[in-house]
Structures are given as structure tokens and as C-alpha cells.
């Protein structure tokens, strides 16, 4: 049995998940991950891809949620506290990669976390979040902030909860940031500090385990990154357009966004907008300009604090 922590949860697992932070073996389990058979219901294709393989999604009459990647693994999430993994691939690192991504996201969804396909970092005492279309530079931007001394909160999957006053806080995920080879070179990361990622692409993983935060951090800025030269470099977002943008960055199957779930997502998007500054930001061209923007942003934040 393995014991981990991620997204503020104690996770007991029958399979190895080395991406996650080590947990207390004496803790009460919030989530139990076990290996077993998964009988899939009717499944539909999603827009979720890993290693070039499309995920299929399904839901049964008991509201259990399913994901299936052909040739890799099938997953069943039940009640927000159990994730069953039925592996097909033989490589343990591949099974772990798929487990700690959208599969674990199904559990977070059942626990009613507000989820975004985004990277986030801690700047001073604030959480800053980066979203955008594939290739917009989410992970590269986060990597630049981390190189400048900020702490990683999440990579790819960002989970938000709301405190007793209704204000959003980002719950730290786990200490791994995946960055492209060109980002490693452009930001001058030391490759001896990195590990190759099992995604079939030239990506590397950075593991800031010693500095990884454990407590939720107040959300204060959300950047919707883009590369369009015909748009302003930075622009405040209109309140009316925020729910739609947040919805476009929902990281799981779109079938989950209907009825009460869709209404709740809309309300929580507005809650985020009332507490945080939401901005469209053209990603600076070139890594030198990215680092200059990051340094200026951190300096302004420190002065403000």
C-alpha cells in the first residue's frame, strides 16, 4: 500500500504514483485507489488526449464516472472517494501518468472542486493562474515564475475551493511541472534536475518537492494567455465573458457540464471574478521577454504587499 497527499487529500493507493507527495500511512483515507476490473457503460469520445490517445467517457445509473484510454487503462470514480484502475499497459509509469491526470480529476469533480485546465503558482501570498488554448504557454509561463523564485501550485489541472466567506482558494496539487524541451533550453533549466515524461513527446518533469506548499492559497489573478498580435498585450476581462471562458477551460468531459453542474460552474466563475483580477494577456514573444515580464510582475507584487 502507498500513501500520498494531493489536492489537500490523503490518498491510499494500491498502485505506485511517484508524481504525488508522500503521505502519512496512519492517516484516514480521503481517496482509495485500487486495481481491479472495470465494466464500462456506454462510452462517448471526448476532446481529452494523452500520448495521442483519445479518452472515452461514460456514466452509469449510480453516477459513477468512467474514463477509458484504449490500450492504456480504464478508470471508475465512485462517490468522490474510490478510484478503480484497470490497467492494460505494462509500464507502471504510464499507468501513473494517466491516473494522476483526468482520472483523479473525476474524483475531484465528485468532491465538488471547481476545476480548470490551467497551471498556477504562488506569487508572494497570492495564487496566480494561467489558462489558454494548447500552445498558449501555460506551463512555460509557470516555469518562468518558478525559476524566478515563486512556488508551484498546480500544473495542467488546477483545483479551486471556496472559503467560509465564498472567496476562491487554489488547493496545491502535487510537486510536478511538465515542460517542453524548448522551454527547458529557453529558460536555462538544469537538465540534471529534470526527468523525462512518459507522454511520447519531448517533455521533462521538474519536481519541487522541498518547497511545495500544502495550504490553500487565495486566488488573486487569472491570465487567459494568447499569442494574437491583433489583440492588446493586456486587457481586463468583461464580467459577462468570464463564465464562458472558464467553461472552455473545463478539463474533463463536456458531458459533465449540464443541468445543475453547469449552473454551479457559472456561479463559481462569477465568485472567482469577484475576488480575483481576470486578464487577457498576450504571451511575451521569446523567453527573454517572458522572463522580463515575470520579473516585473513579481517586483510589482512585492511592492504592493
Buried (B, 14 or more C-beta within 10 A) or exposed (E): EBBBBBBBBBBBBEBBBBBBBEBEEEBEBBBBBEBEEBEBBEBEEBEBEBBEBEBBBBBBEEEBBBBBBEEBBBBBBBEBBBBBBBBEBEEBBBBBBBBBBBBBBBBBBBBEBBBBBBBBBBBBEBBBBBBBBEEBBBBBBBBBBBBBEBBBBBBBBBBBBBEEEEBBBBBBBBBBBBBBBEBBEBBEBEEEEBBEBBBEEEBBBBBBEEEBBEEBBBBBBBBBBBBEEEEEEEEEBEEEEBBEBBBEBBBBBBEBBEEEBBEEBBEBBEBBBEBBBBBBBBBBEEBEEBBEBBBEBBEEBEEEE
